[in-house]
């Protein structure tokens, strides 16, 4: 009986406690809601919207600055310090009635690479909208920045939100791995804690408190400093799944922040899925997966080479079999996946080929094309937030042979052809019609589209077209993509315009592919076109020297020195050839001339030291080797020679 009386007492106490707890939670929630309202009135913006939870930035300068035209109109124009990354653009500071202001944001595709704004999808859109809905005044501004990733676009859209936008069009995803970000604190934090912190950043109170804590993550420069720069290349990349996952998480966060900022500005937003060339562009870099033995790595490499040979010999079935054998040992090798895709496509298994090509892109050690997960994230964020959405990936697939995007619509790995940009612009017009932003005129039809197409394409002359393709070819050549670079160079060469740079670029491509005699003929033609260009003579002389044709190399290098006596490089290379020809005193004079022009020429100091050592002047040689090491502490030969010289003097 005591137990029977005791249980209801406990139950009643628990109910009373639960009521008090619930009431306390309600009061606490009301208090925090009240605080949020007050902070909102005072203009406190949640940290999630105002700053990047993953990285900070060392300063920021605006993209557009106010200026006055010669006729006195107040306008925004692209800041001069931004023209390295952005197209020159200009629009009124005060948006006139009946004007719709559209900002296109993204990376180099939005910019219009390898051309410019005129044939970018943004440029096409500007031309199409003026014809599709002439009742409105359309201001279409290209705010695409070369190498700009999503987290930099967030900074940019935050600036543009204050310039009376009506629509943001976002094309992003290809540049997420261009800059080094460590994500150290993020990777060390449990997922549950990260999720809770992410929710907290949406509260204004948390924002206020975090200002006192002043906690920051990685700090990036105010402008892009890409890993893939002229100072380094794809070799700087290595597989890191933790970093990849952190980048994917950061990417989603950036897209969601774009939505919040655009809504705060009262602007509409359209996300575009980033498409890429998967069928005609091999991975930038491959490396063995972790855990493989040396023998397994060797076997994968052997099968890879055999598969390449089988494809060249027209035996795709054997190539597919070899690729499968290699993948059974290393399922993530991007080069093998790409070879398998080529083989499967050749035998007609296009569905599996497409999946394999996509896997090759996703496993690329230098992921300079948007991963499948990123494409899915763009679609998810658009659908979850009810924004506009254009599935450019699907459109490209539908227009590509066998549904596998390749060189038909892409100039390289990610940059669409002029027609590819046109296709995207038309899809955006259709989306704007569907959402009611555009009221199509009766004159908007296939004929008007064809007329605009002819006009836009006609604005790009042959020389500009060839130069753009050559520039892109040069970048690909530097990145080690010889076949892809040669395709673009051939496209450029198909134009009527030809110059010395065409010959030099072709010579460089042929050198890389081992076609020596053809390369030499292009150098000879470049010299015929520009016989007094010392840089060409120097490059040609170095190539001849590398081939062991030292007499011919000497002639070219002596000419280079005569044409430009201030070139330390020409004097040094002449010294190398003269030494190889046995003319030691002449070589010594050439090296000393190089040093007088470039006192930090470590190679010249080292080679002079070798000459002195061969003469038996060890102390003098040691002094020269020491100077070489001071000029370049990483000069391995000089360091080893210095050690030998010092040992000999003991």
C-alpha positions in Angstrom: 0.0 0.0 0.0 2.9 2.4 0.8 4.3 1.7 -2.7 0.9 2.4 -4.3 0.8 5.7 -2.5 4.4 6.5 -3.3 4.1 6.0 -7.1 1.4 8.6 -7.7 3.5 11.0 -5.6 6.5 10.5 -7.8 4.3 10.8 -10.9 2.8 14.1 -9.7 6.2 15.4 -8.9 7.5 14.5 -12.4 4.6 16.2 -14.0 5.1 19.3 -12.0 8.8 19.3 -12.9 8.0 18.8 -16.6 5.6 21.8 -16.5 8.2 24.0 -14.8 10.8 22.9 -17.3 8.5 23.5 -20.3 7.6 26.9 -18.9 11.3 27.7 -18.4 12.1 26.7 -22.0 9.2 28.9 -23.3 10.4 31.9 -21.2 14.0 31.3 -22.4 12.9 31.1 -26.0 10.8 34.2 -25.7 13.7 36.0 -24.1 16.1 35.0 -26.9 13.5 35.9 -29.5 13.0 39.3 -27.9 16.8 39.8 -27.9 17.0 38.8 -31.6 14.3 41.3 -32.5 16.0 44.1 -30.6 19.4 43.3 -32.2 17.7 43.2 -35.6 16.3 46.7 -35.0 19.8 47.9 -34.2 21.1 46.4 -37.5 23.1 43.5 -36.2 23.4 41.0 -39.0 23.9 37.3 -38.2 27.5 36.1 -38.4 26.4 33.4 -40.9 25.4 36.2 -43.4 28.1 38.7 -42.6 31.2 36.6 -42.5 32.5 33.3 -43.7 32.5 30.7 -40.9 35.4 28.8 -42.5 37.8 31.5 -43.7 38.6 35.2 -43.1 39.9 37.7 -45.6 42.9 40.1 -45.2 41.0 43.2 -46.3 38.5 43.8 -49.1 38.3 46.4 -51.8 35.1 47.0 -53.8 34.6 45.7 -57.3 32.7 48.8 -58.4 33.6 52.4 -57.6 31.7 55.6 -58.3 32.8 57.7 -61.2 31.5 60.4 -63.6 31.3 60.1 -67.3 32.5 63.0 -69.6 28.8 64.0 -70.0 28.4 64.2 -66.2 26.5 61.0 -65.5 27.2 59.3 -62.2 28.1 55.7 -62.8 29.6 52.7 -61.2 32.6 51.3 -63.0 35.0 48.3 -62.4 37.7 49.4 -60.0 41.1 49.7 -61.8 42.8 47.4 -59.3 40.2 44.6 -60.2 40.7 44.6 -64.0 43.2 41.8 -63.7 40.4 39.5 -62.7 37.2 41.2 -64.0 35.8 42.7 -67.2 35.5 46.5 -67.4 31.8 47.2 -66.7 29.8 50.4 -66.2 26.3 51.1 -65.1 24.3 54.0 -63.6 24.5 54.7 -59.8 20.8 55.5 -59.8 18.7 52.8 -61.4 16.2 54.4 -63.7 12.5 53.5 -63.5 11.7 50.5 -65.7 15.2 49.1 -65.4 16.0 45.5 -64.4 19.5 45.1 -63.0 21.1 41.7 -63.4 24.4 40.7 -61.9 26.2 37.5 -63.3 28.6 36.1 -60.8 31.1 33.2 -60.9 34.6 32.4 -62.1 36.3 32.5 -65.4 33.4 30.9 -67.3 31.2 33.8 -66.2 34.0 36.2 -67.1 34.0 34.7 -70.6 37.4 33.0 -70.8 39.3 32.6 -73.1 37.5 35.6 -74.7 35.8 38.3 -72.8 32.4 39.6 -71.8 31.1 39.9 -75.4 30.8 36.1 -75.9 30.3 35.1 -72.3 26.9 33.8 -71.3 26.4 37.1 -69.6 27.2 39.0 -72.8 24.8 36.8 -74.8 22.1 37.3 -72.2 22.5 41.1 -72.5 21.9 40.9 -76.2 19.0 38.5 -76.0 17.1 40.3 -73.2 17.1 43.6 -75.2 15.3 41.8 -78.0 13.2 39.4 -75.9 11.6 42.1 -73.8 12.4 45.6 -75.3 9.8 47.2 -73.0 12.2 47.1 -70.2 15.7 48.6 -69.8 18.1 45.8 -69.1 21.3 46.3 -67.2 23.2 43.1 -67.3 26.5 43.4 -65.5 29.3 40.8 -65.8 30.8 40.4 -62.3 32.6 37.1 -63.1 36.0 37.0 -61.6 38.9 34.8 -62.9 39.7 32.0 -60.4 36.9 33.2 -58.1 35.5 30.4 -55.9 32.1 30.4 -54.1 33.4 31.9 -50.8 34.8 34.9 -52.7 31.5 35.3 -54.6 29.8 35.5 -51.3 31.9 38.6 -50.4 31.1 40.0 -53.8 27.4 39.4 -53.7 27.3 41.1 -50.3 28.8 44.2 -51.9 26.4 44.0 -54.9 23.4 43.6 -52.6 23.7 47.3 -51.9 23.6 48.3 -55.6 19.8 47.8 -56.1 19.9 44.3 -57.8 16.9 42.6 -59.3 18.5 39.3 -60.1 21.7 37.4 -59.3 22.8 34.6 -61.6 25.4 32.3 -60.0 27.6 29.9 -61.9 30.2 28.5 -59.5 31.9 25.2 -58.5 35.1 24.9 -60.7 37.4 26.9 -58.5 36.9 25.5 -55.0 40.3 23.8 -54.9 42.3 26.6 -56.4 43.4 28.2 -53.1 45.0 26.5 -50.1 42.7 26.3 -47.1 43.7 24.1 -44.2 40.3 23.8 -42.4 42.4 22.7 -39.3 39.9 23.7 -36.6 37.0 22.4 -38.6 38.5 18.9 -39.1 39.4 18.7 -35.4 35.8 19.5 -34.3 33.2 16.7 -33.9 30.4 16.9 -36.4 27.7 17.4 -33.7 29.6 20.4 -32.4 30.1 21.8 -35.9 26.4 21.5 -36.6 25.5 23.3 -33.4 28.0 26.0 -34.1 26.6 26.4 -37.6 23.1 26.9 -36.2 24.5 29.4 -33.6 26.0 31.6 -36.3 22.4 32.3 -37.5 21.7 34.1 -34.2 22.4 37.8 -33.8 23.3 37.3 -30.1 25.9 34.8 -31.0 27.3 37.3 -33.5 27.5 39.9 -30.8 29.3 37.6 -28.4 31.7 36.3 -31.1 32.9 39.8 -31.8 34.3 39.8 -28.3 35.9 36.4 -28.8 37.4 37.6 -32.1 37.9 34.0 -33.3 39.1 33.6 -36.9 39.8 30.7 -39.2 42.2 30.7 -42.1 42.9 34.1 -43.5 43.0 34.5 -47.3 44.5 37.4 -49.2 42.1 40.1 -50.5 42.6 38.7 -54.0 43.0 35.3 -55.5 46.4 33.5 -55.0 45.7 30.3 -56.8 47.6 27.1 -56.0 47.5 26.5 -59.8 49.6 29.5 -60.7 52.6 30.0 -62.9 54.9 29.3 -59.9 53.5 25.8 -59.4 51.3 23.3 -61.2 49.2 20.2 -60.8 52.2 18.5 -59.1 51.4 20.6 -56.0 48.1 18.7 -55.5 47.8 15.5 -53.5 44.8 13.4 -52.5 43.3 14.5 -49.2 39.7 13.2 -48.6 39.3 15.2 -45.4 40.1 18.5 -47.2 37.8 17.5 -50.0 34.9 16.9 -47.7 35.6 20.1 -45.9 35.6 22.0 -49.2 32.3 20.4 -50.1 30.8 21.5 -46.8 32.2 25.0 -47.2 30.7 25.1 -50.8 27.2 24.3 -49.5 27.6 26.9 -46.8 28.6 29.6 -49.3 25.6 28.8 -51.6 23.2 29.1 -48.7 24.7 32.4 -47.6 24.2 33.7 -51.2 20.5 32.9 -50.8 20.2 34.7 -47.5 22.0 37.8 -48.8 20.0 38.0 -52.0 16.7 37.7 -50.0 17.8 40.4 -47.7 18.4 42.6 -50.7 15.0 41.8 -52.1 16.6 40.2 -55.2 15.8 37.1 -57.1 18.5 34.5 -57.7 19.2 31.8 -60.3 21.7 29.0 -59.6 23.3 27.3 -62.6 24.9 23.8 -62.4 28.6 23.9 -63.5 29.2 21.7 -66.5 32.6 20.3 -67.6 34.3 18.4 -70.4 34.6 14.8 -69.2 34.9 12.9 -72.5 37.8 14.7 -74.2 39.8 16.0 -71.3 42.0 13.6 -69.3 42.6 14.2 -65.5 45.2 16.8 -64.6 47.0 14.5 -62.2 47.0 10.9 -61.1 48.7 9.3 -58.1 48.4 5.8 -56.5 45.9 5.4 -53.7 47.2 4.9 -50.1 47.9 1.4 -49.0 49.2 0.0 -52.3 52.4 -2.0 -52.3 55.2 -1.0 -54.7 54.4 -4.1 -56.8 50.7 -3.2 -57.0 51.7 0.4 -58.1 54.0 -1.1 -60.7 51.3 -3.5 -62.0 48.7 -0.7 -62.2 51.2 1.4 -64.2 52.0 -1.5 -66.6 48.3 -2.1 -67.3 47.7 1.6 -67.8 50.4 1.8 -70.4 49.1 -1.4 -72.1 45.6 0.0 -72.1 46.8 3.2 -73.8 48.6 1.2 -76.4 45.5 -1.0 -77.0 43.4 2.2 -77.6 46.0 3.5 -80.1 46.0 0.2 -81.9 42.2 0.2 -82.2 41.5 -2.6 -79.7 39.1 -1.1 -77.2 37.9 -4.4 -75.8 41.5 -5.3 -74.7 41.9 -1.8 -73.3 38.7 -2.1 -71.2 39.9 -5.5 -69.9 43.3 -4.1 -68.9 41.7 -1.0 -67.3 39.4 -3.3 -65.3 42.4 -5.3 -64.1 44.2 -2.1 -63.0 41.1 -0.8 -61.2 40.8 -4.1 -59.3 44.0 -3.0 -57.6 43.4 0.7 -57.5 39.8 1.6 -58.1 40.5 5.4 -57.7 43.2 5.9 -60.3 41.8 8.7 -62.4 43.9 8.0 -65.5 42.8 4.4 -65.6 39.2 5.4 -65.1 39.5 7.8 -68.1 41.1 5.1 -70.2 38.2 2.8 -69.3 35.7 5.4 -70.3 37.4 5.8 -73.7 37.4 2.1 -74.2 33.7 1.6 -73.2 32.7 4.5 -75.4 34.5 2.9 -78.4 32.6 -0.4 -78.0 29.3 1.4 -77.7 28.6 1.1 -73.9 28.0 4.8 -73.6 26.0 4.8 -70.4 28.8 3.1 -68.4 31.3 5.2 -70.3 29.7 8.4 -69.1 29.7 7.2 -65.5 33.3 6.2 -65.7 34.3 9.5 -67.3 32.5 11.3 -64.4 34.4 9.1 -61.9 37.7 10.0 -63.6 36.9 13.7 -63.1 35.8 13.2 -59.5 39.0 11.3 -58.7 41.3 13.8 -60.4 44.1 14.7 -57.9 44.0 18.3 -59.1 40.2 18.7 -59.1 39.8 21.8 -61.3 36.4 20.7 -62.6 33.3 20.8 -60.3 32.8 17.4 -58.7 29.6 15.5 -59.1 28.8 16.2 -55.5 29.1 19.9 -56.1 26.7 19.8 -59.1 24.2 17.9 -56.8 24.7 20.5 -54.1 23.9 23.4 -56.4 20.6 21.6 -57.4 19.8 20.8 -53.7 20.3 24.3 -52.4 18.3 25.7 -55.3 15.4 23.3 -54.7 15.5 23.6 -50.9 15.4 27.4 -51.0 13.0 27.8 -53.9 15.4 29.8 -56.0 15.6 29.9 -59.8 17.5 27.0 -61.2 19.1 26.2 -64.6 20.5 22.7 -65.0 23.3 23.5 -67.5 24.8 20.1 -66.9 21.7 18.4 -68.2 21.5 20.7 -71.2 25.1 20.0 -72.1 24.5 16.3 -71.7 21.5 16.4 -74.0 23.5 18.3 -76.7 26.6 16.1 -76.5 27.2 13.0 -78.6 26.3 9.9 -76.6 25.4 12.2 -73.7 29.1 12.6 -72.9 30.3 16.3 -72.8 33.4 16.9 -74.8 35.1 19.3 -77.2 31.9 19.9 -79.1 30.8 22.4 -76.4 34.0 23.0 -74.4 37.3 24.6 -75.4 39.2 23.0 -72.5 38.2 21.3 -69.2 35.5 23.8 -68.2 35.2 26.8 -70.5 32.3 26.5 -73.0 32.7 27.3 -76.7 31.0 30.5 -77.9 28.0 28.3 -78.9 28.0 26.7 -75.4 27.7 30.1 -73.8 25.0 31.1 -76.2 23.0 27.9 -75.2 23.3 28.8 -71.5 22.1 32.4 -72.2 19.0 31.1 -74.0 18.2 28.7 -71.2 18.4 31.7 -68.7 16.1 33.7 -70.9 13.6 30.8 -70.9 13.9 30.6 -67.1 13.2 34.3 -66.7 10.2 34.0 -69.0 8.9 31.1 -66.8 9.3 33.1 -63.6 7.6 36.2 -65.1 10.7 38.4 -65.1 10.6 38.6 -68.9 7.5 39.3 -71.0 8.5 38.1 -74.4 7.8 40.4 -77.3 6.0 39.1 -80.4 9.3 39.6 -82.3 11.2 37.2 -80.1 11.6 34.1 -82.3 14.1 32.0 -84.1 14.8 34.7 -86.7 15.6 37.3 -84.1 17.8 34.8 -82.2 19.7 34.0 -85.4 20.2 37.7 -86.2 21.6 38.3 -82.7 23.8 35.3 -83.1 25.4 36.5 -86.3 26.0 40.0 -84.8 27.7 38.7 -81.6 29.9 36.2 -83.4 30.8 38.9 -86.0 32.1 41.1 -83.2 35.0 38.8 -82.7 37.6 39.1 -85.5 39.9 36.3 -86.6 42.9 37.8 -84.8 41.1 38.1 -81.5 39.7 34.6 -81.9 43.2 33.1 -82.6 44.8 35.0 -79.7 42.3 33.8 -77.2 42.8 30.2 -78.3 46.6 30.5 -78.2 46.4 31.9 -74.7 44.3 29.0 -73.5 46.6 26.6 -75.3 49.6 28.0 -73.6 48.0 27.6 -70.1 47.2 23.9 -70.9 50.7 23.3 -72.2 52.2 24.7 -69.0 49.8 22.4 -67.0 51.1 19.4 -68.9 48.0 18.8 -71.1 50.0 18.5 -74.4 47.2 16.9 -76.5 44.6 19.3 -75.4 46.9 22.3 -75.9 47.7 21.1 -79.4 44.0 20.8 -80.3 43.5 24.4 -79.4 46.7 25.5 -81.2 45.4 23.7 -84.3 42.1 25.5 -84.0 43.9 28.8 -83.7 46.1 28.0 -86.7 43.0 27.2 -88.8 42.3 31.0 -88.9 43.9 33.1 -91.6 45.9 35.0 -89.1 49.4 33.9 -88.4 52.4 35.4 -86.5 55.6 34.6 -84.7 53.8 33.6 -81.5 51.8 31.0 -83.5 55.1 29.4 -84.6 56.7 29.5 -81.2 53.6 28.0 -79.5 53.5 25.2 -82.1 57.2 24.6 -81.7 56.8 24.3 -77.9 53.9 21.8 -78.3 55.9 19.7 -80.8 58.9 19.7 -78.4 56.8 18.4 -75.6 55.4 15.6 -77.8 58.9 14.6 -79.0 58.4 15.7 -82.6 61.8 17.3 -82.8 62.3 18.0 -86.6 58.8 19.6 -86.9 59.5 21.8 -83.9 62.8 22.9 -85.4 61.0 23.9 -88.6 58.6 26.1 -86.7 61.5 27.8 -84.9 63.1 28.5 -88.2 59.9 30.0 -89.5 59.6 32.1 -86.4 63.1 33.5 -87.0 62.3 34.2 -90.6 59.3 36.2 -89.5 61.2 38.0 -86.7 65.0 37.7 -87.4 66.0 40.4 -84.9 64.1 39.0 -81.9 66.7 38.0 -79.3 64.2 36.0 -77.2 63.5 33.7 -80.2 67.2 33.2 -80.9 67.8 32.4 -77.2 64.9 29.8 -77.1 66.0 28.2 -80.3 69.6 28.1 -79.2 68.7 26.4 -75.9 66.7 23.8 -77.8 69.6 23.1 -80.2 71.9 22.8 -77.2 69.6 20.3 -75.6 69.6 18.2 -78.8 73.4 18.2 -78.8 73.6 20.4 -81.9 76.1 22.7 -80.3 77.6 24.4 -83.3 74.2 25.5 -84.5 73.3 26.4 -80.9 76.4 28.6 -80.6 75.5 30.5 -83.7 72.0 31.3 -82.4 73.2 32.2 -78.9 75.9 34.5 -80.2 73.2 36.2 -82.3 71.0 36.5 -79.2 73.9 38.2 -77.4 74.6 40.6 -80.3 70.9 41.5 -80.4 70.6 42.0 -76.6 73.9 42.3 -74.8 72.0 42.9 -71.5 70.5 39.4 -71.4 72.2 37.5 -68.6 70.4 34.3 -69.8 71.9 34.6 -73.3 75.4 35.0 -71.9 75.0 32.1 -69.6 73.6 29.7 -72.2 76.3 30.7 -74.6 78.8 29.8 -71.8 77.3 26.3 -71.5 77.6 25.7 -75.2 81.2 27.0 -75.4 82.3 24.9 -72.5 80.8 21.8 -74.2 82.7 22.7 -77.3 86.0 22.8 -75.3 86.4 26.6 -75.5 86.9 27.0 -71.8 88.3 30.6 -71.7 85.4 31.8 -73.9 83.0 30.0 -71.7 84.5 31.6 -68.6 84.1 35.1 -70.2 80.5 34.4 -71.0 79.8 33.2 -67.4 81.4 36.3 -66.0 79.3 38.5 -68.3 76.2 36.7 -67.0 77.2 37.4 -63.4 77.9 41.1 -64.1 74.4 41.4 -65.4 72.8 39.2 -62.8 74.8 39.0 -59.6 72.5 36.3 -58.2 73.1 33.9 -61.1 73.8 30.7 -59.1 74.2 28.5 -62.2 76.9 30.8 -63.5 78.8 30.9 -60.2 78.6 27.1 -60.0 79.9 26.5 -63.6 82.7 29.0 -63.1 83.6 27.1 -59.9 83.8 23.8 -61.9 86.2 25.5 -64.4 88.4 26.7 -61.5 88.3 23.3 -59.9 89.3 21.6 -63.1 92.3 24.0 -63.3 93.3 22.9 -59.8 92.3 26.2 -58.2 90.3 24.6 -55.3 90.2 27.7 -53.0 88.9 29.9 -55.8 86.4 27.2 -56.8 85.1 26.9 -53.2 84.6 30.7 -53.1 82.5 30.5 -56.3 80.5 27.5 -55.1 79.8 29.4 -51.8 78.5 32.4 -53.8 76.3 30.1 -55.8 74.8 28.7 -52.6 74.3 32.2 -51.1 72.5 33.2 -54.3 70.4 30.0 -54.3 70.4 28.0 -51.0 68.5 25.2 -52.8 71.1 24.7 -55.5 71.9 21.1 -54.9 74.9 20.8 -57.3 76.6 23.9 -55.9 76.1 22.7 -52.3 77.6 19.3 -53.2 80.5 20.9 -55.1 81.2 23.3 -52.1 81.3 20.3 -49.7 83.8 18.5 -52.0 86.0 21.6 -52.4 86.1 22.2 -48.7 87.0 18.5 -48.1 89.8 18.8 -50.7 91.3 21.8 -48.9 91.5 20.0 -45.5 
